């Protein structure tokens, strides 16, 4: 037997020098064979065996670490932290209203597993629009508790956000969701209701070159609109009958009587090609409500510029809070609170005493343009660590348990199309978002300035 007193660190290093294979532990066992059957040992022998076991354990542990580094991506990692983060994620994520993943132990939306139909309103609400003639524009928006975002929000509400939904085509959406486009009726695609025949030729390449008789919905619409049939191309028909520039399809034919694909090429045109596409309800674009956000052309990325920890949740009895880091794009993100100032204090190396006020009690100025007057021009105070698509708002605070809930609030936008109406304040909600406890990490994003005095 090899005398274990002669073991050297350099020899152990040689054993684990090649972590790409699974031979390190085997080599270690060959270098250090098993102990003989138990027998009465003197003190010197016991000491020799102890050193032997310590060396063998060190070699095996380092070898396993090397192997794991190779599988993870070639860099050394803290093995304990892997299991700890996994355990934390499993414990916390089960309490979150939406699918969640963890970036350095910080909760962020798992956009690959979140869709519009997954997001549910927690409370009812409604809003009435100004009396503006805009093809496809609804007079009111109404939402009920438990109703999904897909039933209420429209494509234009996210035009200025990062998703770029309008770049998708029905064909691309069908490939993602497994929707059978050939089985769809024309009325399943809401925006066809207010398209004119001229609009369709603008949106769909080569449609104008087709013969009217080869496109049943357009053929029937021309007969209803003009009172006569036409046997030429669609473009020539538009030139011959000026009314085809203004007559909306849904007012002259029953869209549910036709298959969507009876207008050739409609499934291959980007949504943004259609006139006033912004007024289309998310749930009335076939399959769109089931598309994971991670499949959109643009995916919002969390702004890790500033990250703090939930230090102290305090209820509405608080007043005169001036060290605020919450507010709005229009009013800035240091809006002080004078009464009913439920809030959390945020801890961090440069964040001592920073206060994120609850939007359930404090409202701030929001929105711009004509739609900026909706909801009295007010929205819950909060921040935008996840971009412009929605606002994160501190909602319920339970001081006893040291926990808080947050909510998402959305806005209504009409930027393009018929006329630029601007965007409303962020008041469409609340949609439950992350839940936090004391000492949980929370993304603050930017800008972030801590007021130094009242």
Buried (B, 14 or more C-beta within 10 A) or exposed (E): EEEBEEBEEEEBEEBBEEBEEEBBBEBBBEBBEEEEEEEEEEEEEEEBBEEBEEBBEBBBEBBBBBBBBEEEEEEEEEBEEEEEBEEBBEEBBEEBBBBBBBEEEBBBBBBEBBBBBBBBBBEEBEBEBEEEEBBBBEEEBEBEEEBBBBBBBBBBBBBBBBBBBBEBBBBBBBEBBEBEBEEBBBBBBBBBBBBBBBBBBBBBEEBBEBBBEEBBBBBBBBBEBBEEEBEEBBBBBBBEBEEBEEBBBBEBBEBEEBBBBBBEBBBBBBBBBBBBBBBBBBBBBBBBBBBBBEBBEBBBEBBBEBBBBBBBBBBBEBEEBBBBBBBBBBBBBBBBBEEBBBBBBBBBEEBEEBBBBBBBBBBBBBBBBBBBBBBEBBBBBBBBBBBBBBBBBBBBBEBEEBBBBBBBBBBBBBBBBBBEBBBBBBBBBBBBBBBBBBEBBBBBBEBBEBBEEE
